[in-house]
Structures are given as structure tokens and as C-alpha cells.
Amino acid sequence: MIRGTRLTVYPDIYILRFLIMPKPDSLQGSLDLLVLKILSRRPQLHGYALMTAIQEISEDVLRVEEGSLYPALHRMEEAGWVRADWVIKDNGRRARIYELTAAGRERLEVEQSRWEAVSGAVNRVLRMA
């Protein structure tokens, strides 16, 4: 799940745990939010590219496993938030690419607003406690 020891020093490891193993609380939609946001800026990515983007953009703080990402992508496709198509890559191999839909853009706005409210509330508690 989490590779390397560098991640253990980050206080965000609690958030990482919820990205990999969602729990029924305010952090459950984090993976959806990250995927939708990345697809809004980088259309037509395959699953591995999404995992790599999350890891690179977060500077190796966040990692998502295939066992979490692909079920999330399938769920988002069923919800109509992403569209998936098979393509043949330059090397002749097939890849499934994902693209944000109009409904996905709307969902992104909702999820981003929810995340900003939750993170703002956590920051207020941290400042005032």
C-alpha cells in the first residue's frame, strides 16, 4: 500500500489512509475529487497516468493503489462523471483513457466546495484549539 519510509514522517498520512481505504466520513470523496480535478486539467488520461499525477503533484505524499483507483473510476463512469474509451497506443497496446464529462465538471465543483469547507473547518480548529 504505502511504499518507502519517507511517508511515515508526514502528518498527512491520516489523509492518505482515507484515500486508499475510504471511510464513511468527510474525507471519503477525496479520491474522486483528485481524479476529477486532474481530468479537468489533463483530459484523456489512463489510470496509471492518474496514479502518477497524484503522486507527482503531491510530491510523493499521496499514493493511490490500483485496487482503489479502478473501482473509483468505474463508479465515476457509472455515475456519468467520466467517460472511458479504449485506444491503441503507439506501442500497439490497448489503454483505457478517461475524460471528464459535463456532469463530472458539475460534480467537481460540488466536491471542491465540500473539501474547501471541511479543510477550512479543520484549519479553524487547529488555529483556535
Residue frames as qw, qx, qy, qz and C-alpha x, y, z in Angstrom:
[[0.000, 0.886, 0.463, 0.000, 0.00, 0.00, 0.00],
 [0.032, -0.983, 0.177, 0.017, 2.45, 2.70, 1.15],
 [0.884, 0.198, -0.109, 0.410, 5.98, 2.17, -0.08],
 [0.404, 0.489, -0.260, 0.728, 9.08, 3.64, 1.49],
 [0.460, -0.476, -0.560, 0.498, 9.65, 5.07, 4.91],
 [0.153, 0.126, 0.027, 0.980, 9.63, 8.73, 3.89],
 [0.361, -0.488, -0.452, -0.653, 5.85, 8.89, 4.07],
 [0.586, -0.483, -0.620, 0.197, 5.70, 7.89, 7.72],
 [0.343, -0.209, -0.285, 0.871, 7.04, 11.27, 8.83],
 [0.133, -0.271, -0.299, -0.905, 4.18, 13.22, 7.24],
 [0.290, 0.166, 0.628, -0.703, 1.21, 14.17, 9.39],
 [0.581, 0.279, -0.215, -0.734, -0.90, 13.78, 6.23],
 [0.134, 0.125, -0.977, -0.113, -0.60, 10.01, 6.40],
 [0.316, 0.327, 0.725, -0.518, -4.04, 10.03, 8.06],
 [0.520, 0.572, -0.034, -0.633, -5.45, 11.62, 4.91],
 [0.275, 0.407, -0.803, -0.337, -3.52, 9.12, 2.78],
 [0.161, 0.059, 0.962, -0.210, -5.19, 6.26, 4.63],
 [0.459, 0.508, 0.488, -0.542, -8.60, 7.63, 3.74],
 [0.435, 0.580, -0.397, -0.563, -7.67, 7.98, 0.09],
 [0.226, 0.275, -0.920, -0.165, -6.65, 4.34, -0.07],
 [0.209, -0.317, -0.920, 0.096, -9.31, 2.89, 2.23],
 [0.232, -0.423, -0.140, -0.865, -12.31, 5.23, 2.23],
 [0.118, -0.291, -0.806, 0.501, -14.26, 5.55, 5.48],
 [0.047, -0.723, -0.611, -0.318, -17.77, 6.93, 5.85],
 [0.295, -0.715, -0.246, 0.584, -16.79, 10.45, 6.84],
 [0.239, 0.908, 0.028, -0.343, -15.95, 13.81, 5.28],
 [0.120, -0.629, 0.641, 0.423, -12.74, 12.52, 3.64],
 [0.711, 0.180, 0.680, 0.004, -14.44, 9.71, 1.73],
 [0.612, 0.748, 0.257, -0.005, -14.74, 11.66, -1.54],
 [0.249, -0.789, 0.366, 0.425, -11.11, 12.75, -1.63],
 [0.485, -0.093, 0.735, 0.464, -10.05, 10.30, -4.32],
 [0.381, 0.693, 0.589, 0.167, -12.97, 11.30, -6.56],
 [0.007, -0.968, -0.041, 0.248, -12.09, 14.95, -6.07],
 [0.359, -0.597, 0.533, 0.480, -8.45, 14.42, -7.00],
 [0.472, 0.175, 0.764, 0.403, -9.28, 12.37, -10.10],
 [0.278, 0.830, 0.482, 0.050, -11.93, 14.82, -11.30],
 [0.115, -0.921, 0.123, 0.351, -9.60, 17.78, -10.77],
 [0.406, -0.385, 0.650, 0.514, -6.73, 16.16, -12.66],
 [0.417, 0.391, 0.747, 0.340, -9.02, 15.19, -15.54],
 [0.161, 0.920, 0.310, -0.176, -10.33, 18.76, -15.68],
 [0.067, -0.874, 0.333, 0.347, -6.81, 19.97, -16.47],
 [0.058, -0.426, 0.840, 0.331, -5.39, 16.94, -18.27],
 [0.819, 0.215, 0.114, -0.520, -8.06, 15.32, -20.42],
 [0.896, 0.327, -0.268, -0.133, -7.75, 11.78, -21.72],
 [0.061, -0.596, 0.767, -0.231, -5.52, 10.08, -19.19],
 [0.759, -0.076, -0.638, -0.108, -5.28, 6.37, -18.47],
 [0.742, -0.639, -0.187, -0.085, -5.39, 5.00, -14.94],
 [0.790, -0.163, -0.115, 0.580, -1.65, 4.68, -14.45],
 [0.283, 0.444, 0.045, 0.849, -1.17, 8.29, -15.58],
 [0.443, -0.733, -0.169, -0.487, -3.76, 9.38, -13.00],
 [0.834, -0.486, -0.154, 0.211, -1.96, 7.48, -10.23],
 [0.657, 0.093, -0.017, 0.748, 1.36, 9.00, -11.30],
 [0.034, 0.639, 0.128, 0.758, -0.11, 12.51, -11.47],
 [0.617, -0.735, -0.165, -0.228, -1.50, 12.28, -7.93],
 [0.837, -0.337, -0.064, 0.426, 1.84, 11.07, -6.63],
 [0.536, 0.246, 0.074, 0.804, 3.92, 13.65, -8.51],
 [0.105, -0.713, -0.169, -0.672, 1.70, 16.66, -7.84],
 [0.671, -0.718, -0.089, -0.165, 1.54, 15.79, -4.14],
 [0.163, 0.735, -0.611, 0.245, 5.35, 15.42, -4.09],
 [0.516, 0.112, -0.843, 0.101, 5.10, 11.74, -3.07],
 [0.289, -0.150, 0.593, -0.736, 2.84, 12.43, -0.09],
 [0.751, 0.195, 0.317, -0.545, -0.22, 10.80, -1.69],
 [0.087, 0.234, -0.901, -0.356, -0.23, 7.45, -3.42],
 [0.765, 0.128, 0.190, -0.602, -3.22, 5.62, -4.76],
 [0.358, -0.166, 0.907, 0.150, -3.22, 1.90, -5.46],
 [0.266, -0.002, -0.717, -0.644, -4.84, 0.28, -8.47],
 [0.226, -0.358, -0.902, 0.090, -7.24, -1.52, -6.14],
 [0.000, -0.606, -0.454, 0.653, -8.66, 1.84, -5.08],
 [0.086, 0.405, -0.283, -0.865, -8.37, 3.82, -8.30],
 [0.151, -0.031, -0.803, -0.576, -10.00, 1.48, -10.81],
 [0.101, -0.540, -0.828, 0.113, -13.14, 0.80, -8.74],
 [0.015, -0.634, -0.241, 0.735, -13.43, 4.58, -8.20],
 [0.092, 0.286, -0.509, -0.807, -13.08, 5.21, -11.95],
 [0.124, -0.265, -0.906, -0.305, -15.69, 2.55, -12.68],
 [0.086, -0.629, -0.660, 0.402, -18.06, 4.10, -10.14],
 [0.023, 0.573, -0.028, -0.819, -17.49, 7.59, -11.61],
 [0.093, 0.072, -0.727, -0.677, -18.12, 6.22, -15.09],
 [0.119, -0.459, -0.879, -0.055, -21.40, 4.65, -13.95],
 [0.073, -0.688, -0.432, 0.579, -22.37, 7.98, -12.36],
 [0.453, 0.783, 0.335, 0.262, -21.69, 9.73, -15.67],
 [0.276, -0.906, 0.120, 0.297, -18.85, 11.88, -14.29],
 [0.161, -0.563, 0.665, 0.463, -16.21, 10.38, -16.59],
 [0.856, 0.441, -0.040, -0.268, -16.27, 8.75, -19.99],
 [0.520, -0.461, 0.677, 0.242, -13.90, 5.90, -20.83],
 [0.770, 0.577, -0.134, -0.236, -12.69, 4.77, -24.24],
 [0.834, -0.197, 0.390, 0.338, -10.22, 2.15, -25.39],
 [0.377, 0.866, -0.272, -0.185, -7.38, 3.42, -27.57],
 [0.930, 0.112, 0.006, 0.349, -4.37, 1.80, -29.20],
 [0.325, -0.857, 0.217, 0.337, -1.12, 3.38, -28.00],
 [0.351, 0.778, -0.476, -0.211, 1.98, 3.92, -30.15],
 [0.151, -0.425, 0.892, -0.025, 3.46, 0.67, -28.87],
 [0.465, -0.021, -0.767, -0.441, 0.39, -1.25, -30.11],
 [0.177, -0.234, -0.867, 0.404, -1.03, -1.91, -26.64],
 [0.262, -0.677, -0.508, -0.463, -4.57, -1.03, -25.68],
 [0.193, -0.076, -0.517, 0.830, -5.20, 1.52, -22.95],
 [0.134, -0.751, -0.637, -0.108, -8.40, 2.77, -21.41],
 [0.216, 0.160, -0.123, 0.955, -8.43, 6.54, -21.24],
 [0.143, -0.681, -0.660, 0.282, -10.71, 8.65, -19.09],
 [0.114, 0.318, 0.186, 0.923, -12.20, 12.03, -19.79],
 [0.080, 0.313, 0.556, -0.766, -14.33, 14.37, -17.71],
 [0.052, 0.569, 0.716, 0.402, -17.98, 14.84, -18.74],
 [0.158, -0.556, -0.073, -0.813, -20.21, 17.88, -18.20],
 [0.748, -0.573, -0.242, -0.231, -21.75, 16.08, -15.22],
 [0.805, -0.144, -0.257, 0.516, -18.22, 15.44, -13.94],
 [0.246, 0.383, -0.092, 0.885, -17.42, 19.15, -14.12],
 [0.487, -0.610, -0.126, -0.612, -20.52, 19.88, -12.05],
 [0.874, -0.403, -0.259, 0.074, -19.59, 17.18, -9.56],
 [0.629, 0.161, -0.236, 0.723, -16.05, 18.60, -9.35],
 [0.086, -0.552, 0.056, -0.827, -17.46, 21.98, -8.29],
 [0.740, -0.546, -0.148, -0.365, -19.56, 20.33, -5.58],
 [0.903, -0.192, -0.233, 0.305, -16.70, 18.16, -4.31],
 [0.471, 0.323, -0.197, 0.797, -14.21, 21.03, -4.36],
 [0.306, -0.614, 0.024, -0.727, -16.58, 23.28, -2.38],
 [0.862, -0.457, -0.168, -0.143, -17.15, 20.48, 0.14],
 [0.815, 0.013, -0.240, 0.528, -13.41, 19.88, 0.51],
 [0.209, 0.478, -0.154, 0.839, -12.70, 23.60, 0.99],
 [0.557, -0.616, -0.039, -0.555, -15.39, 23.77, 3.70],
 [0.925, -0.327, -0.173, 0.091, -14.00, 20.71, 5.51],
 [0.702, 0.142, -0.200, 0.668, -10.36, 21.80, 5.27],
 [0.030, -0.607, 0.072, -0.791, -11.30, 25.33, 6.35],
 [0.720, -0.593, -0.079, -0.352, -13.08, 23.93, 9.40],
 [0.904, -0.163, -0.183, 0.350, -10.08, 21.76, 10.30],
 [0.456, 0.379, -0.151, 0.791, -7.77, 24.76, 9.95],
 [0.330, -0.677, 0.009, -0.658, -10.03, 26.83, 12.22],
 [0.869, -0.478, -0.111, -0.059, -9.93, 24.13, 14.88],
 [0.813, 0.052, -0.164, 0.556, -6.15, 23.88, 14.60],
 [0.213, 0.520, -0.103, 0.821, -5.75, 27.64, 14.96],
 [0.414, -0.586, 0.042, -0.696, -8.21, 28.08, 17.81],
 [0.881, -0.330, -0.339, -0.033, -7.74, 24.91, 19.88]]
